[in-house]
């Protein structure tokens, strides 16, 4: 897995779609993606601070959520790609994950009751 990743990054491995895209399209500069990321985070923090009473999420909660997404994307993607199993496909699992993130951000305690089906 690591060998395929490093060879793909060095442009030694390419499928037919990659070759067609490289032939017909110009590459987007990397600074464009970094600019969009930074602007999105800044606007999100600004909106969290501006609508303090309505959104109920502190600025560090947003940064924590971004860190969690960054941290878990690769392991979950590898699990899905190798086993064809989808993590958090059940509504109860998604709801419990959201509640855990909400409780961590707002420092509240919530009891989980999943006896009723949606």
C-alpha positions in Angstrom: 0.0 0.0 0.0 2.8 2.4 0.9 4.7 1.6 -2.2 1.7 2.3 -4.4 1.1 5.6 -2.6 4.7 6.8 -3.0 4.9 5.8 -6.7 1.7 7.5 -7.4 2.9 10.7 -5.7 6.1 10.6 -7.8 4.0 10.2 -11.0 5.4 6.8 -11.8 2.0 5.1 -11.7 -0.9 6.4 -13.7 -4.1 4.9 -14.9 -5.9 5.9 -18.1 -8.0 8.6 -16.4 -4.9 10.2 -14.9 -3.2 10.2 -18.3 -6.2 11.8 -20.0 -6.5 14.5 -17.4 -2.8 15.3 -17.6 -3.0 15.5 -21.3 -6.1 17.7 -21.6 -6.2 19.8 -18.4 -3.8 22.1 -16.7 -3.0 21.4 -13.0 -4.5 23.6 -10.4 -1.8 25.3 -8.3 -1.6 24.0 -4.7 -1.8 27.6 -3.3 -5.4 27.8 -4.5 -6.5 24.9 -2.3 -4.7 26.4 0.7 -6.3 29.8 0.1 -9.8 28.3 0.0 -9.1 26.3 3.2 -7.8 29.3 5.1 -10.7 31.6 3.9 -13.3 28.9 4.8 -11.9 28.5 8.3 -11.7 32.3 8.8 -15.2 32.8 7.6 -16.5 29.9 9.8 -14.8 31.3 12.9 -16.2 34.8 12.1 -19.7 33.4 11.7 -19.3 31.5 15.0 -18.3 34.6 16.8 -20.9 36.8 15.2 -23.8 34.5 15.9 -22.7 33.5 19.3 -26.1 32.9 20.9 -27.6 31.1 17.9 -24.8 28.7 16.9 -23.7 27.7 20.4 -20.3 26.4 19.2 -17.1 28.0 20.4 -14.3 28.8 18.0 -12.1 26.0 19.3 -15.0 23.5 18.7 -14.7 24.3 15.0 -10.9 23.8 15.1 -11.4 20.5 17.0 -13.9 19.3 14.3 -11.4 20.2 11.6 -8.7 18.3 13.4 -11.0 15.2 13.8 -11.9 15.3 10.1 -8.2 15.6 9.1 -7.2 12.8 11.5 -9.9 10.2 10.7 -10.2 10.6 6.9 -7.2 8.5 6.1 -7.9 5.5 8.4 -11.6 5.4 7.6 -10.8 5.7 3.9 -8.3 2.8 4.1 -10.8 0.6 6.0 -13.5 1.4 3.4 -11.2 0.8 0.4 -9.7 -2.5 1.7 -12.8 -4.1 3.3 -15.7 -2.5 1.5 -17.2 -1.7 4.9 -18.7 1.7 5.4 -18.1 3.2 8.8 -20.9 5.2 10.4 -23.6 4.0 8.0 -26.3 3.6 10.7 -28.3 6.6 11.8 -27.8 5.7 15.4 -24.0 5.7 15.0 -24.0 9.0 13.2 -26.3 10.5 15.8 -24.1 9.3 18.7 -21.0 10.7 17.0 -22.7 14.1 16.6 -23.9 14.1 20.2 -20.4 13.2 21.4 -18.9 16.1 19.4 -21.6 18.5 20.7 -21.1 17.4 24.3 -17.3 17.9 23.9 -17.8 21.3 22.5 -20.4 22.6 24.9 -19.3 20.6 28.0 -22.8 19.1 28.6 -23.9 15.7 29.6 -26.4 13.8 27.5 -27.8 10.3 28.0 -28.0 8.2 24.8 -31.3 6.3 24.2 -31.5 4.5 20.9 -34.5 2.3 21.7 -36.7 4.0 19.0 -36.0 3.5 15.4 -36.1 6.3 12.8 
